[in-house]
Amino acid sequence: MYLDVRQRRGSASRKLPEDVLFPHLGIRRGSYKGAINFVQGRFNMGGTGVLPFCGEKRKIQLIVSRAPDDVVGTKGHEWAYTIICFFPSAKDPSWRYMVGPDGQVLTAGSGPLKLVPLKAVKSGVICKPLERAVPSGTLVKMYDFKAPRSNVCGELYKKLGEYLIQPAIPLRIIECRKDYQANVMGVTLWDRLGALLKNNELEDECRDGIGVTVELSTGEQVPAEVRVFRLSTKKKGEDVDEFRVGLRALINGQSHAKRGPEFVRAKGVGLEHIAGSMLVTLDCTRLCQQSRNDLFMANRETFRSESALCEELFKELKEQLRGHDALKYLNHKRYEEKVKTAVDDEDGIKAMEDLLAEDPELAELFGGKESGATSSHAPTAGGSLPAKPEQFKGAQFPSFFRRADGSTSVEMEVPRGGIARVAFHTDVRNNYFTRKTNRGTCKFKGDFAPSHHLYNGRLTLACRPPATAVVGTQLATEATITDPKGSGPFTLMLAASVVAPKHKKQPDPREKKEKKSKRGPSRPRIRERDGDPTEPPIEINREPKTNLLEIIINRKAAALEHAKAKRPSAEEAAVEFVFKYGLALLAMSMIDRARETEKWDEDEPDCRKEIGQTVSDLSRVIVPLCLNLPQKLPKAG
């Protein structure tokens, strides 16, 4: 397998051939690989993990490299090359690289070498791998590499794209093998997130970015970007890019750890309706090596969830996502789009009100508790929803950060163990603290360092007192905002007084019992819509505005059509009624049991999804059971 040339940038003092190759070999005199000032080491652009996949026995790899003249400062240095080989042994297996009789790596002159294909790659034309001469660069050739048996512009490109989300330099992939001729013989992998914006695949509310900055107790910052994609128009079964969903931690654009959509779907964030099309990327490039070790496992896929630093990162990030008005708006907007065609069946709903009247705990999940006549709308339990964000066109660089009254300081009360939010107005773009070029910085000096997010002219700081702070403690912090262009610097003063946390009043059991007798009937939230026949017959959602559970019945479900076909046409109305409300009863009873489990607290949306799937599996038997069984009951006497 052939890898294209990478134009290297390194230290001007690296002149000798062995100095050129040492970074590729993972060694350096008196140092370790993590300290090598080269893209292969510290800057995360390669490694030796590929070697075990080079054949079965010797696992051979060829490396040829020459630094550019302008980097080295001379034209006389030579090409260096070596071969890496595995030497198996029961006691002491080892990897070795080839050197000459003098103990140095081999050289091949200083003239250009043919190491890469021609620049022009034509459709369906096989390129010669070693045809274009280059004056410098690096060739890495793996022999008998265990690659997928397909055109590299297809499967390999997709696989690399899952991890190289925003690589520091473009990666050109060219197919040069005769057996894999195809229409596409060369592709470029670079900045996949930027391509999504150009293709108009992002929701309008986050086209300019939704940026969040998490402050860690180590004094480091982790900038995060949130992207919410439009609903996919791809049909069921078609490929959807995996990297678009969940949480990704990036170092120089390469994914080092990930979490699925359950991270933003769970109760700690509560954005379940956009979780399937929402991506959160953490830029961990500037973290020190110790912090990286605390956050990531060595496999570059898993967070070290048990570490205190990882728990701190997740806690702060969830707090920022949960309190973001734009994300709450998008979550509710997506829910409304999902149920916009849903309707109520008044007769069926009234038939179930008696059930909820006898079970007030179940009524708390599915319907409002009102005195007197039944209302068609449950009371709001989830708080008010933010309005649609207004269009905002920010400046490239800020000219001010201030409060609504023009001041640059604020005094606040912060509950012990809790968070207080405070906002400052500005005129800069949303991506000011997260963009790659001329990124702004917000540095804190004082008793606490708030995490923060910038959106549509508002910089919101989430102020959390130190864990050791007691009630009455006075805290002060100074924030300084600037950027490489020299904006500002802008200074913000934060003064906080730690107060006692607000505890929720525990209801008196006797008082609760008295209220039970005064309750009127509760109205279950059961709606119907004409969905796709391939979709499940039942779906259980939590409505963002009221925070109540809602059951959506798919009237076009294949299971319902199957049930109708098995019964006489005169029973069609009875079949529909039994099907819809039989499934609803099953779902409600299973939820009543599930909400007492730990899984309900940890990941309620996933728990509801499993219940919906189980109830859907039972949909084929619910109609025969309810319509046939009563006729076969034993007669009295």
C-alpha positions as semicolon CSV with decimal commas, in nm:
position;residue;x (nm);y (nm);z (nm)
1;M;0,000;0,000;0,000
2;Y;0,128;0,345;-0,090
3;L;0,081;0,663;0,110
4;D;0,114;1,000;-0,062
5;V;0,389;1,250;0,022
6;R;0,355;1,482;0,319
7;Q;0,554;1,806;0,296
8;R;0,721;1,822;0,636
9;R;0,785;2,115;0,863
10;G;1,042;2,068;1,136
11;S;1,337;2,216;1,317
12;A;1,597;2,400;1,109
13;S;1,869;2,212;1,294
14;R;1,751;1,873;1,160
15;K;2,006;1,818;0,883
16;L;2,146;1,469;0,918
17;P;1,962;1,178;0,751
18;E;1,921;0,999;1,084
19;D;1,760;1,311;1,228
20;V;1,510;1,308;0,943
21;L;1,402;0,948;1,005
22;F;1,409;0,935;1,386
23;P;1,065;1,095;1,425
24;H;0,914;0,827;1,198
25;L;1,083;0,558;1,402
26;G;0,942;0,698;1,726
27;I;1,289;0,762;1,876
28;R;1,512;1,056;1,952
29;R;1,832;1,087;2,148
30;G;1,761;1,146;2,515
31;S;1,387;1,188;2,464
32;Y;1,058;1,006;2,423
33;K;0,816;1,019;2,134
34;G;0,576;1,260;2,303
35;A;0,850;1,524;2,315
36;I;0,944;1,511;1,946
37;N;0,876;1,850;1,783
38;F;0,745;1,694;1,464
39;V;0,406;1,614;1,317
40;Q;0,466;1,242;1,369
41;G;0,507;1,282;1,744
42;R;0,371;1,570;1,948
43;F;0,141;1,698;1,676
44;N;-0,048;1,373;1,636
45;M;-0,013;1,306;1,265
46;G;0,105;0,945;1,267
47;G;0,246;0,655;1,464
48;T;0,363;0,296;1,461
49;G;0,021;0,141;1,522
50;V;0,002;0,048;1,153
51;L;0,296;-0,196;1,170
52;P;0,108;-0,503;1,300
53;F;-0,112;-0,488;0,988
54;C;0,183;-0,519;0,746
55;G;0,171;-0,888;0,657
56;E;0,171;-1,191;0,884
57;K;0,534;-1,261;0,977
58;R;0,793;-0,987;0,921
59;K;0,555;-0,688;0,895
60;I;0,786;-0,484;0,670
61;Q;0,764;-0,109;0,618
62;L;0,980;0,120;0,398
63;I;1,038;0,485;0,490
64;V;1,205;0,738;0,257
65;S;1,234;1,101;0,366
66;R;1,407;1,431;0,291
67;A;1,343;1,767;0,457
68;P;1,278;2,075;0,236
69;D;1,580;2,295;0,166
70;D;1,420;2,606;0,315
71;V;1,355;2,423;0,641
72;V;1,702;2,277;0,680
73;G;1,886;2,583;0,548
74;T;2,109;2,391;0,307
75;K;2,084;2,205;-0,025
76;G;2,343;1,937;0,037
77;H;2,151;1,707;0,270
78;E;2,050;1,368;0,129
79;W;1,747;1,148;0,113
80;A;1,739;0,902;0,402
81;Y;1,571;0,563;0,395
82;T;1,533;0,254;0,608
83;I;1,326;-0,061;0,643
84;I;1,139;-0,150;0,960
85;C;1,098;-0,521;1,029
86;F;0,954;-0,740;1,305
87;F;1,170;-1,011;1,464
88;P;0,947;-1,266;1,640
89;S;1,065;-1,435;1,957
90;A;0,891;-1,619;2,239
91;K;1,093;-1,431;2,500
92;D;1,191;-1,101;2,343
93;P;1,005;-1,000;2,023
94;S;1,134;-0,674;1,877
95;W;1,099;-0,416;1,600
96;R;1,421;-0,312;1,427
97;Y;1,516;-0,065;1,155
98;M;1,795;-0,114;0,900
99;V;2,124;0,081;0,915
100;G;2,451;0,071;0,722
101;P;2,789;-0,067;0,836
102;D;2,857;0,262;1,015
103;G;2,541;0,228;1,225
104;Q;2,364;0,514;1,045
105;V;2,050;0,506;0,829
106;L;2,110;0,468;0,456
107;T;2,113;0,762;0,211
108;A;2,026;0,804;-0,157
109;G;2,166;1,138;-0,276
110;S;1,997;1,478;-0,279
111;G;1,830;1,488;-0,622
112;P;1,452;1,458;-0,678
113;L;1,305;1,108;-0,652
114;K;0,996;0,964;-0,818
115;L;0,780;0,889;-0,517
116;V;0,424;0,994;-0,601
117;P;0,164;0,961;-0,881
118;L;0,097;1,238;-1,129
119;K;-0,119;1,524;-1,003
120;A;-0,396;1,473;-1,260
121;V;-0,609;1,170;-1,170
122;K;-0,853;1,072;-1,446
123;S;-1,172;0,876;-1,400
124;G;-1,120;0,504;-1,462
125;V;-0,746;0,541;-1,532
126;I;-0,491;0,352;-1,322
127;C;-0,208;0,580;-1,204
128;K;0,147;0,461;-1,159
129;P;0,233;0,497;-0,789
130;L;0,592;0,619;-0,839
131;E;0,593;0,854;-1,137
132;R;0,624;1,219;-1,031
133;A;0,963;1,336;-0,897
134;V;0,965;1,552;-0,582
135;P;1,257;1,737;-0,419
136;S;1,149;1,654;-0,063
137;G;0,880;1,480;0,138
138;T;0,813;1,142;0,291
139;L;0,717;0,805;0,146
140;V;0,581;0,536;0,378
141;K;0,519;0,201;0,209
142;M;0,355;-0,087;0,394
143;Y;0,405;-0,430;0,238
144;D;0,116;-0,679;0,228
145;F;-0,099;-0,433;0,416
146;K;-0,433;-0,574;0,531
147;A;-0,655;-0,327;0,351
148;P;-1,024;-0,377;0,264
149;R;-1,076;-0,548;-0,070
150;S;-1,234;-0,245;-0,233
151;N;-1,140;0,079;-0,403
152;V;-0,962;0,297;-0,145
153;C;-1,165;0,598;-0,259
154;G;-1,472;0,427;-0,117
155;E;-1,448;0,218;0,199
156;L;-1,107;0,345;0,315
157;Y;-1,211;0,705;0,253
158;K;-1,525;0,659;0,463
159;K;-1,333;0,490;0,743
160;L;-1,067;0,760;0,757
161;G;-1,342;1,021;0,750
162;E;-1,482;0,886;1,078
163;Y;-1,160;0,984;1,257
164;L;-0,993;1,255;1,047
165;I;-1,274;1,506;1,082
166;Q;-1,067;1,823;1,045
167;P;-0,707;1,716;0,968
168;A;-0,437;1,983;0,984
169;I;-0,345;1,927;0,618
170;P;-0,543;1,781;0,323
171;L;-0,511;1,406;0,275
172;R;-0,509;1,292;-0,088
173;I;-0,612;0,929;-0,148
174;I;-0,527;0,777;-0,489
175;E;-0,609;0,423;-0,605
176;C;-0,312;0,276;-0,797
177;R;-0,397;-0,097;-0,790
178;K;-0,498;-0,254;-1,122
179;D;-0,766;-0,477;-0,971
180;Y;-0,966;-0,185;-0,830
181;Q;-1,033;0,032;-1,134
182;A;-1,339;0,255;-1,085
183;N;-1,492;0,585;-1,192
184;V;-1,339;0,759;-0,890
185;M;-0,964;0,702;-0,860
186;G;-0,868;0,994;-0,634
187;V;-1,036;1,180;-0,348
188;T;-0,929;1,444;-0,095
189;L;-1,011;1,427;0,273
190;W;-1,012;1,762;0,455
191;D;-1,240;1,971;0,677
192;R;-1,554;1,763;0,657
193;L;-1,733;1,998;0,896
194;G;-1,670;2,296;0,670
195;A;-1,812;2,104;0,376
196;L;-2,137;2,050;0,565
197;L;-2,184;2,426;0,597
198;K;-2,124;2,478;0,225
199;N;-2,379;2,208;0,143
200;N;-2,645;2,383;0,355
201;E;-2,684;2,082;0,584
202;L;-2,694;2,279;0,910
203;E;-2,996;2,432;1,078
204;D;-3,011;2,809;1,025
205;E;-2,978;2,877;1,399
206;C;-2,628;2,727;1,410
207;R;-2,481;2,819;1,072
208;D;-2,254;3,074;1,239
209;G;-2,168;2,824;1,509
210;I;-2,288;2,751;1,860
211;G;-1,973;2,781;2,067
212;V;-1,917;2,666;2,425
213;T;-1,602;2,692;2,635
214;V;-1,551;2,458;2,931
215;E;-1,317;2,568;3,209
216;L;-1,131;2,284;3,384
217;S;-0,990;2,282;3,735
218;T;-0,645;2,237;3,579
219;G;-0,665;2,596;3,450
220;E;-0,712;2,475;3,092
221;Q;-0,996;2,553;2,854
222;V;-1,175;2,316;2,616
223;P;-1,354;2,499;2,332
224;A;-1,655;2,311;2,196
225;E;-1,865;2,361;1,885
226;V;-2,224;2,242;1,849
227;R;-2,379;2,163;1,513
228;V;-2,739;2,060;1,454
229;F;-2,803;1,912;1,111
230;R;-3,119;1,929;0,910
231;L;-3,320;1,609;0,905
232;S;-3,164;1,366;0,660
233;T;-3,345;1,313;0,332
234;K;-3,180;0,975;0,285
235;K;-3,408;0,676;0,276
236;K;-3,406;0,409;0,544
237;G;-3,110;0,177;0,498
238;E;-2,887;0,434;0,325
239;D;-2,556;0,527;0,484
240;V;-2,544;0,826;0,717
241;D;-2,206;0,960;0,827
242;E;-2,137;0,831;1,178
243;F;-1,928;1,132;1,276
244;R;-2,232;1,363;1,256
245;V;-2,387;1,237;1,578
246;G;-2,287;1,250;1,944
247;L;-1,974;1,383;2,112
248;R;-1,623;1,386;1,961
249;A;-1,295;1,491;2,122
250;L;-1,048;1,619;1,860
251;I;-0,674;1,678;1,868
252;N;-0,554;1,859;1,555
253;G;-0,877;1,755;1,389
254;Q;-0,839;1,384;1,463
255;S;-1,095;1,205;1,678
256;H;-0,952;1,062;2,002
257;A;-1,270;0,969;2,188
258;K;-1,641;0,964;2,120
259;R;-1,982;0,921;2,278
260;G;-2,305;0,841;2,100
261;P;-2,627;1,046;2,089
262;E;-2,718;0,922;2,437
263;F;-2,485;1,189;2,577
264;V;-2,719;1,473;2,475
265;R;-3,035;1,264;2,491
266;A;-3,005;1,172;2,859
267;K;-3,169;1,359;3,146
268;G;-2,855;1,563;3,219
269;V;-2,900;1,750;2,889
270;G;-3,251;1,658;2,776
271;L;-3,219;1,735;2,403
272;E;-3,360;1,404;2,285
273;H;-3,542;1,533;1,977
274;I;-3,225;1,668;1,812
275;A;-2,989;1,408;1,960
276;G;-3,000;1,201;1,641
277;S;-2,871;1,492;1,430
278;M;-2,652;1,686;1,674
279;L;-2,272;1,684;1,689
280;V;-2,059;1,830;1,969
281;T;-1,685;1,858;1,900
282;L;-1,432;1,928;2,175
283;D;-1,102;2,086;2,067
284;C;-0,851;1,924;2,303
285;T;-0,543;2,024;2,101
286;R;-0,408;2,265;2,364
287;L;-0,448;2,032;2,661
288;C;-0,128;1,917;2,828
289;Q;-0,023;1,554;2,798
290;Q;-0,131;1,472;3,154
291;S;-0,483;1,603;3,091
292;R;-0,503;1,402;2,770
293;N;-0,401;1,089;2,959
294;D;-0,673;1,158;3,216
295;L;-0,941;1,206;2,949
296;F;-0,868;0,946;2,680
297;M;-0,795;0,575;2,659
298;A;-0,508;0,464;2,436
299;N;-0,741;0,321;2,169
300;R;-0,838;0,672;2,048
301;E;-1,206;0,583;2,073
302;T;-1,300;0,585;2,441
303;F;-1,320;0,849;2,711
304;R;-1,166;0,757;3,046
305;S;-1,503;0,808;3,212
306;E;-1,392;0,706;3,560
307;S;-1,134;0,985;3,589
308;A;-1,220;1,292;3,794
309;L;-1,118;1,526;3,510
310;C;-1,347;1,349;3,262
311;E;-1,639;1,366;3,505
312;E;-1,571;1,737;3,551
313;L;-1,560;1,796;3,175
314;F;-1,887;1,611;3,117
315;K;-2,062;1,789;3,404
316;E;-1,966;2,136;3,284
317;L;-2,042;2,055;2,920
318;K;-2,387;1,916;3,001
319;E;-2,463;2,227;3,206
320;Q;-2,375;2,451;2,912
321;L;-2,577;2,248;2,662
322;R;-2,881;2,219;2,886
323;G;-2,899;2,594;2,946
324;H;-2,848;2,706;2,585
325;D;-3,161;2,881;2,454
326;A;-3,087;2,810;2,087
327;L;-3,054;2,436;2,151
328;K;-3,374;2,430;2,355
329;Y;-3,552;2,608;2,073
330;L;-3,420;2,364;1,810
331;N;-3,519;2,068;2,028
332;H;-3,877;2,194;2,057
333;K;-3,886;2,287;1,689
334;R;-3,784;1,933;1,591
335;Y;-4,051;1,789;1,821
336;E;-4,319;2,007;1,662
337;E;-4,208;1,893;1,317
338;K;-4,236;1,532;1,429
339;V;-4,595;1,558;1,559
340;K;-4,734;1,835;1,336
341;T;-4,974;1,590;1,167
342;A;-5,082;1,421;1,491
343;V;-5,448;1,445;1,596
344;D;-5,652;1,351;1,902
345;D;-5,917;1,081;1,922
346;E;-6,161;1,241;2,168
347;D;-6,374;0,931;2,228
348;G;-6,076;0,706;2,287
349;I;-5,904;0,951;2,520
350;K;-6,216;0,997;2,731
351;A;-6,239;0,620;2,769
352;M;-5,897;0,619;2,938
353;E;-5,949;0,913;3,175
354;D;-6,101;0,684;3,437
355;L;-5,781;0,481;3,441
356;L;-5,566;0,785;3,518
357;A;-5,814;0,906;3,778
358;E;-5,750;0,585;3,973
359;D;-5,370;0,608;3,937
360;P;-5,245;0,962;4,018
361;E;-4,878;0,861;3,982
362;L;-4,939;0,749;3,625
363;A;-5,136;1,068;3,566
364;E;-4,829;1,273;3,658
365;L;-4,649;1,119;3,361
366;F;-4,921;1,140;3,095
367;G;-5,175;1,407;3,186
368;G;-5,260;1,718;3,382
369;K;-5,421;1,705;3,726
370;E;-5,701;1,959;3,739
371;S;-6,001;2,024;3,958
372;G;-6,334;2,019;3,783
373;A;-6,381;1,964;3,414
374;T;-6,123;1,796;3,201
375;S;-5,897;2,032;3,008
376;S;-5,766;1,954;2,663
377;H;-5,425;2,094;2,752
378;A;-5,205;1,993;3,043
379;P;-5,046;2,266;3,255
380;T;-4,694;2,368;3,173
381;A;-4,447;2,170;3,381
382;G;-4,127;2,216;3,188
383;G;-4,101;2,595;3,200
384;S;-4,125;2,848;2,920
385;L;-3,952;2,781;2,591
386;P;-3,718;3,034;2,429
387;A;-3,840;3,219;2,124
388;K;-3,691;3,167;1,780
389;P;-3,343;3,324;1,781
390;E;-3,333;3,649;1,587
391;Q;-3,096;3,683;1,294
392;F;-2,761;3,816;1,411
393;K;-2,471;3,934;1,197
394;G;-2,166;3,980;1,415
395;A;-1,834;4,145;1,344
396;Q;-1,510;3,956;1,285
397;F;-1,358;4,115;1,595
398;P;-1,534;4,263;1,901
399;S;-1,550;4,631;1,987
400;F;-1,714;4,588;2,329
401;F;-1,822;4,349;2,605
402;R;-2,063;4,509;2,851
403;R;-2,383;4,469;3,049
404;A;-2,717;4,604;2,929
405;D;-2,660;4,918;3,139
406;G;-2,314;4,969;2,987
407;S;-2,116;4,850;3,290
408;T;-1,839;4,590;3,277
409;S;-1,884;4,456;3,629
410;V;-2,155;4,257;3,802
411;E;-2,244;4,140;4,152
412;M;-2,441;3,820;4,197
413;E;-2,547;3,551;4,441
414;V;-2,434;3,196;4,369
415;P;-2,595;2,901;4,550
416;R;-2,349;2,672;4,723
417;G;-2,298;2,369;4,498
418;G;-2,501;2,534;4,222
419;I;-2,461;2,774;3,930
420;A;-2,551;3,135;3,862
421;R;-2,555;3,268;3,506
422;V;-2,470;3,622;3,404
423;A;-2,462;3,770;3,052
424;F;-2,266;4,045;2,876
425;H;-2,356;4,198;2,540
426;T;-2,110;4,208;2,250
427;D;-2,098;4,255;1,872
428;V;-1,868;3,968;1,772
429;R;-1,957;3,652;1,580
430;N;-2,067;3,335;1,755
431;N;-1,752;3,140;1,666
432;Y;-1,513;3,396;1,816
433;F;-1,388;3,158;2,089
434;T;-1,391;2,839;1,879
435;R;-1,270;2,928;1,528
436;K;-0,929;2,817;1,402
437;T;-0,798;3,154;1,281
438;N;-0,759;3,450;1,518
439;R;-0,943;3,267;1,794
440;G;-1,045;3,482;2,088
441;T;-0,946;3,396;2,443
442;C;-1,120;3,462;2,772
443;K;-0,880;3,418;3,063
444;F;-0,985;3,433;3,427
445;K;-0,785;3,544;3,727
446;G;-0,936;3,509;4,071
447;D;-1,141;3,274;4,288
448;F;-1,335;3,090;4,014
449;A;-1,327;3,036;3,637
450;P;-1,672;3,018;3,472
451;S;-1,749;2,807;3,169
452;H;-1,917;3,018;2,904
453;H;-2,088;3,029;2,567
454;L;-2,130;3,302;2,307
455;Y;-2,443;3,324;2,094
456;N;-2,607;3,608;1,900
457;G;-2,438;3,893;2,083
458;R;-2,458;3,748;2,435
459;L;-2,164;3,607;2,629
460;T;-2,316;3,393;2,905
461;L;-2,095;3,295;3,198
462;A;-2,193;2,998;3,417
463;C;-2,045;3,080;3,757
464;R;-1,990;2,787;3,992
465;P;-1,829;2,846;4,336
466;P;-1,541;2,623;4,450
467;A;-1,647;2,306;4,631
468;T;-1,479;2,432;4,949
469;A;-1,672;2,762;4,955
470;V;-1,916;2,794;5,247
471;V;-2,224;3,013;5,273
472;G;-2,121;3,376;5,313
473;T;-1,794;3,346;5,121
474;Q;-1,717;3,646;4,899
475;L;-1,557;3,560;4,565
476;A;-1,411;3,778;4,290
477;T;-1,278;3,704;3,942
478;E;-1,141;3,916;3,660
479;A;-1,200;3,808;3,298
480;T;-0,973;3,936;3,019
481;I;-1,085;3,893;2,658
482;T;-0,855;3,944;2,360
483;D;-0,731;3,776;2,040
484;P;-0,418;3,757;1,819
485;K;-0,528;4,074;1,636
486;G;-0,508;4,269;1,961
487;S;-0,877;4,340;2,017
488;G;-0,938;4,505;2,351
489;P;-0,826;4,373;2,584
490;F;-1,168;4,382;2,748
491;T;-1,182;4,341;3,125
492;L;-1,492;4,213;3,306
493;M;-1,523;4,205;3,686
494;L;-1,733;3,936;3,856
495;A;-1,817;3,950;4,228
496;A;-2,013;3,662;4,382
497;S;-2,156;3,592;4,725
498;V;-2,214;3,227;4,814
499;V;-2,567;3,172;4,949
500;A;-2,755;2,869;5,076
501;P;-2,893;2,643;4,802
502;K;-3,264;2,638;4,739
503;H;-3,408;2,308;4,852
504;K;-3,725;2,172;4,704
505;K;-3,999;2,143;4,962
506;Q;-4,078;1,780;5,037
507;P;-4,456;1,726;5,019
508;D;-4,633;1,609;5,331
509;P;-4,772;1,257;5,269
510;R;-5,094;1,350;5,447
511;E;-5,129;1,664;5,238
512;K;-5,078;1,460;4,924
513;K;-5,352;1,221;5,029
514;E;-5,597;1,505;5,087
515;K;-5,532;1,649;4,741
516;K;-5,593;1,313;4,578
517;S;-5,965;1,324;4,652
518;K;-5,999;1,673;4,500
519;R;-5,847;1,589;4,167
520;G;-6,058;1,588;3,858
521;P;-6,002;1,345;3,573
522;S;-5,663;1,349;3,401
523;R;-5,641;1,364;3,026
524;P;-5,387;1,119;2,878
525;R;-5,169;1,257;2,601
526;I;-5,235;1,009;2,319
527;R;-5,224;1,134;1,962
528;E;-5,234;0,976;1,618
529;R;-5,056;1,046;1,293
530;D;-5,029;0,896;0,948
531;G;-4,671;0,776;0,946
532;D;-4,482;0,546;0,714
533;P;-4,590;0,177;0,717
534;T;-4,231;0,077;0,797
535;E;-4,224;0,293;1,111
536;P;-4,313;0,146;1,453
537;P;-4,684;0,150;1,545
538;I;-4,617;0,341;1,868
539;E;-4,372;0,608;1,980
540;I;-4,329;0,754;2,329
541;N;-4,203;1,113;2,352
542;R;-4,157;1,370;2,624
543;E;-4,312;1,699;2,515
544;P;-4,053;1,976;2,578
545;K;-4,299;2,247;2,680
546;T;-4,502;2,058;2,940
547;N;-4,242;1,790;3,023
548;L;-4,521;1,530;3,010
549;L;-4,503;1,199;2,828
550;E;-4,697;1,162;2,506
551;I;-4,788;0,851;2,308
552;I;-4,801;0,879;1,928
553;I;-4,989;0,604;1,741
554;N;-4,899;0,538;1,377
555;R;-5,231;0,481;1,198
556;K;-5,051;0,357;0,886
557;A;-4,841;0,096;1,065
558;A;-4,809;-0,236;0,885
559;A;-4,913;-0,420;1,202
560;L;-5,250;-0,240;1,208
561;E;-5,315;-0,317;0,842
562;H;-5,230;-0,680;0,913
563;A;-5,478;-0,686;1,204
564;K;-5,755;-0,538;0,988
565;A;-5,697;-0,798;0,719
566;K;-5,750;-1,077;0,972
567;R;-6,093;-0,950;1,083
568;P;-6,425;-0,890;0,904
569;S;-6,467;-0,542;0,757
570;A;-6,757;-0,477;0,996
571;E;-6,511;-0,493;1,287
572;E;-6,266;-0,238;1,143
573;A;-6,358;0,035;1,393
574;A;-6,324;-0,209;1,683
575;V;-5,989;-0,330;1,552
576;E;-5,853;0,025;1,533
577;F;-5,976;0,109;1,883
578;V;-5,834;-0,206;2,042
579;F;-5,508;-0,173;1,852
580;K;-5,445;0,189;1,946
581;Y;-5,552;0,187;2,307
582;G;-5,440;-0,165;2,379
583;L;-5,087;-0,062;2,281
584;A;-5,123;0,261;2,478
585;L;-5,224;0,069;2,792
586;L;-4,931;-0,168;2,754
587;A;-4,689;0,122;2,711
588;M;-4,827;0,312;3,009
589;S;-4,804;0,010;3,239
590;M;-4,449;-0,073;3,128
591;I;-4,340;0,288;3,180
592;D;-4,495;0,287;3,526
593;R;-4,273;-0,008;3,614
594;A;-3,963;0,118;3,431
595;R;-3,950;0,458;3,599
596;E;-3,857;0,288;3,925
597;T;-3,536;0,150;3,773
598;E;-3,187;0,302;3,760
599;K;-3,184;0,293;3,380
600;W;-3,484;0,528;3,370
601;D;-3,282;0,783;3,568
602;E;-2,965;0,733;3,362
603;D;-3,111;0,729;3,009
604;E;-3,486;0,776;3,004
605;P;-3,512;0,831;2,624
606;D;-3,340;0,500;2,551
607;C;-3,560;0,328;2,807
608;R;-3,870;0,469;2,638
609;K;-3,739;0,355;2,302
610;E;-3,696;-0,001;2,429
611;I;-4,048;0,001;2,571
612;G;-4,183;0,126;2,239
613;Q;-4,003;-0,156;2,059
614;T;-4,136;-0,418;2,302
615;V;-4,492;-0,289;2,267
616;S;-4,452;-0,284;1,888
617;D;-4,348;-0,650;1,899
618;L;-4,672;-0,728;2,085
619;S;-4,888;-0,539;1,836
620;R;-4,957;-0,852;1,629
621;V;-5,133;-1,028;1,916
622;I;-5,313;-0,740;2,087
623;V;-5,619;-0,745;1,856
624;P;-5,679;-1,125;1,861
625;L;-5,628;-1,125;2,236
626;C;-5,880;-0,849;2,308
627;L;-6,147;-0,946;2,052
628;N;-6,135;-1,326;2,062
629;L;-6,060;-1,399;2,426
630;P;-6,382;-1,251;2,575
631;Q;-6,589;-1,485;2,353
632;K;-6,409;-1,786;2,496
633;L;-6,449;-1,697;2,863
634;P;-6,623;-1,969;3,067
635;K;-6,994;-1,913;3,124
636;A;-7,120;-1,873;3,480
637;G;-7,316;-2,161;3,637
